[in-house]
Amino acid sequence: MAQLAVKGGKPVRTEDFPVWPVWGDEEIQNLTDVVKSGKWGCLSGTRTAEFEQQFATYQHARHGICVNSGTTALRLALIAADVSARDEVIVPAYTFIATASAVIDMGGIPIFVDIDPETYNMDVKAAEQAITERTRAIMPVHFAGRPIDMDAVLALAKKHGLKVIEDAAQAWGAEWKGNRLGAMGDAGCFSFQSSKNINAGEGGIIITNDDMVAKMAHSHNNCGRSEDGLWYEHFYFGGNTRMTEFQAAVLQAQFGRYDEQKEIRQENLAYLNENLGEIEGIEPLADDENITSHGSHLYILRYKKESFANKPKEKFIEAMQQEGIPTSTGYSIPLYKQPVFLNKAFGPRGKTIDLPVDYASFDCPETEKACSEEAIWFTQNMLLGTRNDMNDIITAIKKVKENADEM
Ligand SMILES: Cc1ncc(COP(=O)(O)O)c(C=O)c1O
């Protein structure tokens, strides 16, 4: 008789994992207050400015500029940090498209580099090899909330005179050697989109310790205005990418719960690392004692099919899902292989804009391997579960391994 649920056996669990978002009376009260105040935009209300300061302080930064998404945050941070059209910006090939599309959107040229297979973060040595005389900035991503080696990133940037814009869209409160991420370089960007651990439906923030970057980000976010100029006086190029007071109201409530949730996620992440690390063919991302806090946005493991009867990861994912464990493949296409990059379809209606780069010539083997063979993702809401929930994940993986022939 078959053991695996995918072949008709009894699943490990049938209960749901914790749902996301988590919300309570605070969100309702804050939203009600905003509605009643009649001050719905950040230029009339005070909540967005309050949250900017709260979050910046939390991230060990002096300035915070709230915007309408993490993607906007990246685009404006690049411009505010003085990256220009046709400048090259180094980004990892294994990330959400926004990291690269923000560069395209401001007229720059994303140059993709491979990831370190132990961390799934940008390989800083590969980044160094990708530097040309046109390189202006490096944009490391703290993938899954796991900080990249910021010492290596900052040293590389210093050596080559590069701007550092951290894509910390998944890394609220994460730390490298006790330093929170985002403001160690020129600027850092966070997302508050629905799936994120601090969620306002949509939203983002730029943080920085650089007064000029802050001033320019504020202005670009607010139609090119200046703090001491007239309402209809526009000094710089900019649009309206401001956050609303409704988003800030929800963010304040979400933020109030964040540290407690972060602790639960981190404990579960450590527990999974400890227990899954013992299973041959399952490799959690490498630990690093310099990571003093992990953003815990995703739990990532690497699947080695040799230990699972040579079954491809899609079979493993399907088997796990049938056992009652929501399991996903994550990014399945390296960014340089996305049609938009292969075709340089950066113009209106997909028209080609012939930037001086050939994305078809890129080859990042570790990214390819993560996408097609190894990377397995569990989402942050699962990390809010109980010890029993974590044990079910471990049990399901062991069960699928023991019966891998059935997949
Ligand atoms: C690594 C990364 N960068 C950028 C973004 C863009 O953020 P948003 O969806 O808020 O625009 C996201 C999330 O969606 C992300 O995961």
The ligand as a Tripos MOL2 file, in Angstrom:
@<TRIPOS>MOLECULE
LIG
   16    16     1     0     0
SMALL
NO_CHARGES

@<TRIPOS>ATOM
      1 C1         13.7450   41.2220   -3.0680 C.3       1 LIG1
      2 C2         12.6070   42.1470   -3.3910 C.ar      1 LIG1
      3 N1         12.8670   43.3480   -3.9280 N.ar      1 LIG1
      4 C3         11.8910   44.2220   -4.2200 C.ar      1 LIG1
      5 C4         10.5770   43.9170   -3.9900 C.ar      1 LIG1
      6 C5          9.5440   44.8920   -4.4220 C.3       1 LIG1
      7 O1          8.6720   45.3090   -3.4360 O.3       1 LIG1
      8 P1          7.1790   45.7420   -3.8250 P.3       1 LIG1
      9 O2          6.4270   44.5050   -4.1840 O.co2     1 LIG1
     10 O3          6.6840   46.3760   -2.5580 O.co2     1 LIG1
     11 O4          7.2650   46.7170   -4.9260 O.co2     1 LIG1
     12 C6         10.2480   42.6780   -3.3990 C.ar      1 LIG1
     13 C7          8.8790   42.2740   -3.0650 C.2       1 LIG1
     14 O5          7.9290   42.1880   -3.6820 O.2       1 LIG1
     15 C8         11.2820   41.7700   -3.1150 C.ar      1 LIG1
     16 O6         11.0200   40.5750   -2.5950 O.3       1 LIG1
@<TRIPOS>BOND
     1     1     2 1
     2     2     3 ar
     3     2    15 ar
     4     3     4 ar
     5     4     5 ar
     6     5     6 1
     7     5    12 ar
     8     6     7 1
     9     7     8 1
    10     8     9 2
    11     8    10 1
    12     8    11 1
    13    12    13 1
    14    12    15 ar
    15    13    14 2
    16    15    16 1
@<TRIPOS>SUBSTRUCTURE
     1 LIG1         1 GROUP 0 **** ****
